[in-house]
């Protein structure tokens, strides 16, 4: 389990929990939650892998259902606008006199979030620890105006709508744009792995030959934005990730796979997407992907596909088409 500054502050009697229920907003799947009885905890998590990990541990976890609590703990989001939205929600759902606590690392912008919180709330206390901060205050009876903290949909060119905190919320990702430029007309059932807010999906659906399109996305807010952006009846929306999506027999799989966990580089995520794409395709199916040029995906692609072609390259990205998918067993036999 991952320790938190909040637990350390409780252990050191820097603060104490009031009687009543506790809400934790944006907890990691492996977060240590032993500071409160499980029956009193209400967890809000919209990222599917963390949501599933918490649910598998037996906790009450929802996407964004508000709770009436005496304590709220906000774990900072990597995107500051999303953090402020979480804080506004936490303040609203906490009883007058209850504790609202915020925790984050320096890389999460905790210092600037603290400054903004101090500008609106009195009596903010701070516990600095391990290149980050925990800070908290008592929820006042009269609240300041927090309307500018509440997340609102973001309008982009082309009629797209996104949401603060999702990938590429402020504009079309350059890699996705390059992939869209080189996608051919596709046919049959198609899957978009890591579909985000639907930019690639809209391009895929310009092909009349596409019978159906499964958009698979781990970020619930991004998927909700995709539902607003894609109204084609051939589209189906799946909150999940490549670990849990069980679709198969696709004629094509398209992806701009993630390669970070939080802020840490994690090329193994893209490698997992490649393996799952091979598992999901028909024998004559094709996998179209875009990636940063420096990411080490070629070995995995060559292990799981009989033909791998680089279709386009720029200074930052590469578009790859892989054909003749192999199962893991077939790949192992080919190495003998």
N, C-alpha and C positions, 0 to 999 in steps of 0.2 A: 504493500500500500504506500501511496505517496503522502508524506507528512505535509501539513499546511501551517502557515504562520498563525492561522486562527486557532488551531489545536494547541500550538505552543503558547500562545497568549493566554488561553484558558488554563493550561497547566501551570503557568507562572502567576495566575490570579491577576492578570492585567485587566481582565474583564470577566464577567460571569453571565451565564445564560439566564434570562428571565424564565419563569414557568410558562409552558406552552409549547406550541409547535414551532419548528424551524424550517425555513425554506433555504435551499441552496440553488443558486442560479448559475448554470454553466459549469457544473462539476465534471472533472475528468473521470473516466471509467474506473481508474484505480485509486481515486482519492480516498484517503482515510476519513471515514465518517463516524468514527467511534465516539465522537464528542456528544452525541445525542442518541437516544433510543430510536431504533429504526422506525417504530410506529409513529414517532413524532416528526419524522423527516419528510419533506416534500421537495423532490428534486425536479428541476426544470432543465432539460437538455435536448437540443434540437439536432445534434450531430449523431447520426445513427450508430456508429461503432461505440461511442461513449454511452449512448442511451441503452443499447443492448447490454453492454458490460454491467451497467448499474442495475438494470432490470434482472439480469442473471444472478446478481448478488442478493436479490430479494427486496430491493428498495422500491418505494412508490415513486415512479418517475414518469413525467409527462413532457409534452413538447413545450407548451407555454401556458398551461392552465394556472390561473392565479390562485393563490392560497391565502387564507387569513391566518397570520402567524404573529408571534411575538418577537421573532428574530429572523432576519434575512441576511444571508451571506452571498455576496456577488463575487464570483471568480472572473477576473477581467478577461474579456475577449481579445483576440489578437488585433481586432479592428476597433479603434476608439469609439466611433459612433455606435457600434453594437454594445460596447461597455456602458455608455451613457443610457442607452435604452434599457438595459438590464437594471441599472441603478434606479431609474424612474419607476420601473415596475416593482422593484423591491420596496421602495419607499411607500408606494401606494398600498401594498398588501400588508405592511407591517403595522401593528397596532400602535397607537399613540404611546410614547414612552418606551417602546421596544427598541431593540438594537438593529441598526442597519450597518453591516460591515462590508468592506470591499477589500479584496486581496489581489495583488498582481505583481509580476516581476517588472524590473526596470524596462525590459524589452517590450512589455505590454503597455508602456506609457503610464505606469502607475503614478509617477511624480506629477505629470500634468493633470491626470484625473483627480488626484488629491487636491491640487490647487483649485480646480473647478468646483469640487465638493465643498471646500472651505469657503468659497465665495458665496455659497447658497445656504450653508448650514452652520450653526454655531456648535461649539463644544466638540469639535472633531479631535479625536485622540489617535496617535500614530504609534505603530510598532514596526520599526525597520528591521529587516532580517534577510540575510542571504540574497543580496542584490535585488531586493524588492520591498514592498511595504504592505502592511495591514493597517487599515484605518477604519474608524467606526464613530458613530454618533447616535444619540437618542432621537427617535423619530418625533418631530415636533407635532403639536396639534394643528397648527396652521402651516401649510406647506408653501414653499416658494413656487413660482411658475417654472415648471419643468417641461413645458410643451416643446421647447427646442431640443430636448434630450430624447423625446419619443421618436423612434425610427419610423420613417415614412418611405414609401416606394420612391425609387429614383427613376426618372424618365430618361431614356437614351435615344439616340438617333435610330431611325428605322421602326419606331413604335415599340421598342422593347422597354420593359420595366424590370428593374432589379431591386435589391434590398440591401441596406447597410450590413456589412460584415460578410456577405457572400463573395466567392471568388470573382474577381474582375467586376466589382459592383459599379465602378465609375465609367466603364467603357468596354468595348469589345476587345478581348484578349488577342494579341498579335498572332500567337500561335494558332488559335482557333480560326482567325481570319485567313491565315495561310492555308490551313487544312480545307476550309470551306471553298477556297479558290480552286483547289485541285481535286475535289471530290467529283467522281463521275456520276452519271445517272445510275442510281442503284435500283435493285429489284428485289421483290420478295419481302420476308420479315427481316427487320433491321433492329439492332440495339445500339443505343448511345450510352456508353458507360462513363459515368461522371458527367452527366448531361448539363450540370449547372443550371443557368436560367433560360436555356433553350436556344441559344444562338445557332449551334450546329444542327439542332433538331429542325429548325425552320428551313435550313438549307437542304437537309436530307429529304424533307417532305415536298420539295419542289419537283422531285422525281415521281412521275405518275406511276412508275412500276413498283414503288414501295407499297406493299400490302399493309404493313403495320410497323409501328416504331415504338419500342419500349425505351422510355427515358428512365435511367437508373441513377439516382443521386442521393448522396448521404446527408447533405445539408437540407433540412426541412424547409428553411426559408427560401433557398434557391429553387427547390422543387415547386413551392407555391408560386414563385415568380414565373417559373416555366409554364405553369398551368394558365397564368394570365397571358403569356406570350404565344402559346401554341393552342389554337382552337381547332385544329384539324382533327376530325374524328378518328383518324388512323393512329393517333398518339395515345399511349397509355403511360401513366406516371407511377413510378415505383420508388418509395422511400426506402433506401437500403444501400448496399455497396456490393462490390464484386464478390465478397466473401459469402454473402447471403443470397444473392440473386440466383435463382435456379433455372432461368430460361435457357433454352437450347434450340438447336436446329435453325439458327439464324443464317440468312444468306450473306449478311454483312454485319460487321461490328465496327463502330466508329468511336474514337476516343481521343480526348486530350487529357491524359491521366495526370493525377496529382503527383507531386514528388516532394512534398513536405508533410511532416506531422507537426502541427503547430508552426514553429519557425525553424525546425530542424530539418535539414535535407534528408530525404528518405527515398532514394531511387528504387528501393525494393517494392514500393507501392506500384510504380509503373511496371515493374517486372511481374507483379501479381496480376495486373490488368492484362498483360500480354498472355499469360498462362490461361487466365479465365476466358479470354477471347478465343483462344484455340479450342478450349473445351466446349464453348457455346456454339461454334460454327458448324454448318453443314460441311461434308467432305470437300465440296467445291466452293466453300465460302471464302470471303476475303475480309481482312482486317486493315482498316485505315486508321492511322494514328499520327499525331504530331507531338514532338518533344523538343526540349532544348538540345542543341547540337552536342553538348558535352555529356549528356546522360548516357550511361553504359547499358543500352538496351539490345544491341545487336546480337550478343551471345544468346540471350534468352529468346529473341526472335528466331534465330537460326536453329535453336534447339527444338522449337515447337512448330515451325513452319518449313515447308519444303522449298518455298520461294520467297525471298525478301528483296524488295526493290526500294531504293531511295528515289522518290518521285520529284522532290524539290528540296532545295536548301537555301537558307538566307544566312546572314551573319549570326543569327541567334537560334534558328529553328531548323528542323528537318521533318519532312513529311514522308512517311513510309507506308507502303502497301505490302502486306504479307498474305500469301496464298498457300494452299495445300496444307491445312492445319493437321497436326499430329497430336494424338493423345500422349499423356505422359509415358504410358507403357511403350507406345510406338517410338517415341523419342529415345527411351532407354535402350530399346533393341537396336536402333540405328547406330548407337555408339559402340556396340560390341564388335 
